[in-house]
Amino acid sequence: MRKSEKGFTLVELLVVITVLVILATFLVPQVGAIRERTRRASCLENLRIIGVGLHTYAADNNGAFPTANAANTAFQSIYVTGNITDPNVFNCPSTTNTAPSGTVGGTNLANADYIYNDTDLNDQSAGTSVVSADNDTSHASPAGWNVVRVSGSVGQVTTDPLGADND
């Protein structure tokens, strides 16, 4: 009677390696997509924080959102008043924009990754009106825009939420 040897044969090892390579080829492309979805979720969370900051600002100003004609001015208003304390909230992790939005002290938000609806909205405006959204020209995968509405809800839309008004 022959003693059976323990261990794997070369063929068995090659089969296992082949199966692992095949599985890896399916998984590697998904890693990038998962990372981008995570960045987009962070972007959506930043917009939620901006929405809360805008509503806090409105509560302190008789229900009126900042009356700025540009996003950086509106965001600077909610930052300087202390409604948002971290200038990094205005940086979207999913952006292709390499310039940070906040400078030292966070007083210059000229490169904010979000746009602001500069029409005269207040906290009693139609709840479906968009207050702020992604800057559609700065994202790596603009399959949709993240938006925050007057109601405070956040979500995604597939069409430009503010049309030609991208400031």
N, C-alpha and C positions, 0 to 999 in steps of 0.2 A: 504494500500500500504506500502510495506516494504522499508525502507530507505537502499540504497545500501552503502556498506562499501567501503571506499577507502583503497588502499594498495594492497600488493601482498599476495597470499596464499602461504603456505609452498611448495606446489607442483610446483608453478611457480618459486619460488626461487631456488628449487632444479634443475629444468630444465635449468635455466640460468647458474647456477654453473657448471652443467654437460657439457653444450656447451662450456663454457670458459675453462674447463679442457681439453676437446678434442682439442680445438684450440691450447692451450698451448703445448700439446704433439706434435703437428705438427711443431710448431715454435721453440721450444727450441733447437732441433738439428741443425737447420739452423743458429742459432746465432753463434755457433762455426765456421761454414763454412764461414760465412760473415766476422767474425773477421780475419780468416786466409787469405781470399782474400784481405782484407784491408792491412794486414801485407805484403803480397806478392806484392801488388801495391807499398807500401813504399819501398820495396826491389828494385823493378824495377826503382823507382825514384832515389834511391841511385846509382844504376848502371848508370843512365843517367847522374848524377852529376859526377861520376867517369869518364865517357866517355868525358864529357866536360873538366874535369881537364886534362885528357890524351891528348886531342887535343890542349889545351892551352899549355901544356908542349911541345908537338910536334912543335907547332908554334914558340916557343922560342928556339927550338933545331934543326933547319933545317929540320923539318918535321919528325923527328925520335921520336918514343915512347921510354919510358925508356928501356934500354938494361939490364934489371935485369933478373936473373935466378929464382927469387922467387917473389911471389906476394907482400910479406911484403916489400921487397926492392923497387919494382916498386911503390907501393902506398906511401912508405915513400918519394920517390923522388918527387911525385906530391904534397905531403903534405908539405914537408920542403921548396919547392920552392914557396909555397903560392898559387898554383893553386887550391887547396882545403884547406879551412881554418878550417873545422870542422872534427875532427877525428871520430866522431860518424857516419859519412857517410859510414865508412867501417864496421859498425855493421848492420847486417840485422835483422829487427824486427821479422822475421819469423824463425830465427835460433834456434836450440836446444843448441848451443854453449853458455855456461854461462860466459866464460871469455870475458871481453870487449877487443876490438881490440886496442884501444889507451891507452897508459899510460899517466902519467903526462907529458904534453908537446907534446904528440902525436908522439913521436919519435920511439916507438916500436909498429909496427903494425903486430906482429907475429901471432896474432889470428884473422886476417881479415877474414870476412865471404865470401870473394870473391876470385876467382882465376884469374890469369893473364896469357895471352898468351905470353910466353917468347921467341917466335920466333921473328926474326927481322922484325917487321912490321913498316910501316911508314904511314903517312897520305895519301899516294898515293897507298897503297896496295889495294887489292880487297876489295870493300866496304862490301862484305858479310862475310869477315873474322872476327871472334870473337876476340875482344881484352880482354874482361873481362867477367866473368860470376859468377853465384852462385857457392859456394863450395858445391857440391852435397852431401857431407857427413854430412853437418851441418844443414840441413833444416828438419823441422818437417813433411813436406808433399812434397816430391820430385816428384810431378806429372810432372814436367817440370823444365827446367832451365831458369832463366832470363839471358839474354845476352845483351851486348852492342857490336856493330860491328864497324869496322873501319869507316864506313860511318857516324857513330854517332847515328844510329837508335838503339832503344832498342826493345826487344820482348822476346818471349818465344820459346824454342825448346824442343822437347821431348827426344832427344838423347844427350848423354854427349857431350857438345860442344868442349871440348879440349881433348877428349879421355883420355889417361893415363897421360896427362900432367896436373896434378892438383896442380900446384904451382903458 
